[in-house]
């Protein structure tokens, strides 16, 4: 649909004549578009179709059926949507440091160019925050060779350098060295929303001419040297998941952890991700299929507060993938093609891939599919208590969302547990003779199991696996079930899990002495 | 090397459960299946002793298995229920008349009283006649809406306290997906409930005892128990929108068999934001049935059929309710819009 040397989609008559001479393919295509739009609006030929907004210029692009815009109006609308999204949600405060998570794909590069434009404009419409860029190189998990990774990162390096913002390029292998604090929501440092207007006024009064001086010196960061052993560990971690669905889920989780950690350590309070409307609709359906109904609002909403100090925002959520593609093409926004775990995989390789194909195909027949799914998602909220008040022990160790595993009466979870019970032998299998007793009980970590009942004498794998399950939400449990061994999880996850188990064991011991509403969040 | 049943570890396993993947022998499978339905009924407190329960029977596998299991559990666990069969005749030649024969056979096999209600006697239209007017795209709407009312009417005629339908886990998961695709927030909130609310005089509460049973397991059960059922798809169903959700669900199941329960779990844990507009339950001004609008959907659909305006009822039509109620004729423009049907 997009011609290499940038012709617009429904050009006017004179240009068409020239095109016809230029190449038969081009003329055939423009004839096709003329024919197609001949059927749409009341008898007007596409060659003379006016922009629906300014009604003067000729239309250059058709986003939805009946919405034809000229270049100028399209661009204005695009930029306006971005500003309006940031403005109406009032989540980003002036003077804040915002980290842009750029994957190199069209949506995030478009977001980068929007921020670039917004920050560099004249004072009265200027976006008043300080952006930084982060890119996570996942080549290690995908098994790419060093040269490929170097090539991609140097391309992106050039792109980032030209923006003038500070940028960080990190390999995913760094996720193995994260501290356990990543899984605990840090106390939020944001002011509540009602103070937004006051904060803006204050900022304006103090004079924002100092903002240029505050921008950090751009760091020239080349790809840090990655040790072979780390790459191997990462590959083993991803490889321990038996299904592609679980692999993708784990990869997303760890990428998110690394992003949040980067934002926290460098002093950024917001993380901007470039998920488009299409991508979010697919994510919504995928989340439902994976059992993440309780966490849907956090996964697909505009702002995601589960990490406390760092809020994840998604400003590109009202743009369809089509709009972004047109904009990038017409206004020459650079982007890089980077492969993913499910690139070139067959349709049914994973749930994520299947859902994406399903939504794209359905959208072709029913044009309102993506926007309907998106609107449905907007009307949902996080089930249960607010994320800021929940204690550590009630959050999933992997995805840091609230737990949804209280098996209530007559629920799907209870039914699954009953089925498992009924399909298996009612006689418990005798545990292994205590060859592991000495090892297990003398290890440095204090044993969380109850004393004297032999619980702590099961093989260490079962012990860890069942205990880890109680700390995970429904869908993370499902993902971990697909893993061959829990030991491959990074150390920070395992040690955090151990810490929480110890705490809950402690709590159980002293439960009769604790009064209600004991404040654990200090 | 024969695989032993994972439950009794004595007999040879003859099947693998789609739900959990365990290999079971026949007896253990029957017992597990029946016990799960029993646990569902007990945990959700679906019935009280002494109630009369109508089993919605279509002659298909779900309702045949439901009738069989309900009768069995009623005797085994002493629910104290009086069971009856209710069947609806939509008037689809080549499909419904054959399945009704199956229901009559079921009645004799299980020795349960049977009542058949037909669209013809209730509304004056059969599905064949409706499809001739409406076409093949929106006919499922008519059939579904009419059938709901028909079941309730049949239940009231038989004086039953509750209706139970054979909706299985696959149906509930499909409904969740479909409601998301259609953007129907109100239904999305209600569709995973195991029983409907029981207010109102003209409505009989209904429940789904088989809610957590996989469709494949129901077929396995019917196959091994050698139950007699009718297994053809409705001849008008290929163009239904639900078909898309069904194909998607089947593909999901082939990737990960537990996704059906995962979707139901997601659906149960969805919560709607405050401030989202929800419909309020009232009654229809014409027939007295429950409705969230001035006129209930089946009255609107019937009006459309009787006036030769098949599209009345498909799509938004709230503004026309007053006109219909007061018997005013519709304007030319409205008539033209409602008449056009694409086959």
Boltz contact constraints between the chains, C-beta under 6 A:
constraints:
  - contact:
      token1: [A, 288]
      token2: [B, 263]
      max_distance: 6.0
  - contact:
      token1: [A, 288]
      token2: [B, 266]
      max_distance: 6.0
  - contact:
      token1: [A, 289]
      token2: [B, 252]
      max_distance: 6.0
  - contact:
      token1: [A, 289]
      token2: [B, 259]
      max_distance: 6.0
  - contact:
      token1: [A, 289]
      token2: [B, 263]
      max_distance: 6.0
  - contact:
      token1: [A, 291]
      token2: [B, 262]
      max_distance: 6.0
  - contact:
      token1: [A, 291]
      token2: [B, 265]
      max_distance: 6.0
  - contact:
      token1: [A, 291]
      token2: [B, 266]
      max_distance: 6.0
  - contact:
      token1: [A, 293]
      token2: [B, 266]
      max_distance: 6.0
  - contact:
      token1: [A, 293]
      token2: [B, 269]
      max_distance: 6.0
  - contact:
      token1: [A, 293]
      token2: [B, 270]
      max_distance: 6.0
  - contact:
      token1: [A, 294]
      token2: [B, 269]
      max_distance: 6.0
  - contact:
      token1: [A, 348]
      token2: [B, 251]
      max_distance: 6.0
  - contact:
      token1: [A, 348]
      token2: [B, 255]
      max_distance: 6.0
  - contact:
      token1: [A, 351]
      token2: [B, 255]
      max_distance: 6.0
  - contact:
      token1: [A, 354]
      token2: [B, 251]
      max_distance: 6.0
  - contact:
      token1: [A, 358]
      token2: [B, 248]
      max_distance: 6.0
  - contact:
      token1: [A, 372]
      token2: [B, 183]
      max_distance: 6.0
  - contact:
      token1: [A, 375]
      token2: [B, 183]
      max_distance: 6.0
  - contact:
      token1: [A, 376]
      token2: [B, 180]
      max_distance: 6.0
  - contact:
      token1: [A, 376]
      token2: [B, 183]
      max_distance: 6.0
  - contact:
      token1: [A, 379]
      token2: [B, 185]
      max_distance: 6.0
  - contact:
      token1: [A, 379]
      token2: [B, 272]
      max_distance: 6.0
  - contact:
      token1: [A, 379]
      token2: [B, 273]
      max_distance: 6.0
  - contact:
      token1: [A, 379]
      token2: [B, 276]
      max_distance: 6.0
  - contact:
      token1: [A, 380]
      token2: [B, 270]
      max_distance: 6.0
  - contact:
      token1: [A, 381]
      token2: [B, 271]
      max_distance: 6.0
  - contact:
      token1: [A, 381]
      token2: [B, 273]
      max_distance: 6.0
  - contact:
      token1: [A, 383]
      token2: [B, 269]
      max_distance: 6.0
  - contact:
      token1: [A, 383]
      token2: [B, 271]
      max_distance: 6.0
  - contact:
      token1: [A, 404]
      token2: [B, 269]
      max_distance: 6.0
  - contact:
      token1: [A, 409]
      token2: [B, 43]
      max_distance: 6.0
  - contact:
      token1: [A, 410]
      token2: [B, 43]
      max_distance: 6.0
  - contact:
      token1: [A, 410]
      token2: [B, 44]
      max_distance: 6.0
  - contact:
      token1: [A, 411]
      token2: [B, 268]
      max_distance: 6.0
  - contact:
      token1: [A, 412]
      token2: [B, 261]
      max_distance: 6.0
  - contact:
      token1: [A, 412]
      token2: [B, 264]
      max_distance: 6.0
  - contact:
      token1: [A, 412]
      token2: [B, 265]
      max_distance: 6.0
  - contact:
      token1: [A, 412]
      token2: [B, 268]
      max_distance: 6.0
  - contact:
      token1: [A, 413]
      token2: [B, 265]
      max_distance: 6.0
  - contact:
      token1: [A, 415]
      token2: [B, 212]
      max_distance: 6.0
  - contact:
      token1: [A, 416]
      token2: [B, 261]
      max_distance: 6.0
  - contact:
      token1: [A, 418]
      token2: [B, 39]
      max_distance: 6.0
  - contact:
      token1: [A, 419]
      token2: [B, 19]
      max_distance: 6.0
  - contact:
      token1: [A, 419]
      token2: [B, 20]
      max_distance: 6.0
  - contact:
      token1: [A, 420]
      token2: [B, 20]
      max_distance: 6.0
  - contact:
      token1: [A, 422]
      token2: [B, 32]
      max_distance: 6.0
  - contact:
      token1: [A, 422]
      token2: [B, 35]
      max_distance: 6.0
  - contact:
      token1: [A, 423]
      token2: [B, 7]
      max_distance: 6.0
  - contact:
      token1: [A, 423]
      token2: [B, 17]
      max_distance: 6.0
  - contact:
      token1: [A, 423]
      token2: [B, 20]
      max_distance: 6.0
  - contact:
      token1: [A, 423]
      token2: [B, 22]
      max_distance: 6.0
  - contact:
      token1: [A, 423]
      token2: [B, 32]
      max_distance: 6.0
  - contact:
      token1: [A, 424]
      token2: [B, 6]
      max_distance: 6.0
  - contact:
      token1: [A, 425]
      token2: [B, 7]
      max_distance: 6.0
  - contact:
      token1: [A, 425]
      token2: [B, 9]
      max_distance: 6.0
  - contact:
      token1: [A, 474]
      token2: [B, 265]
      max_distance: 6.0
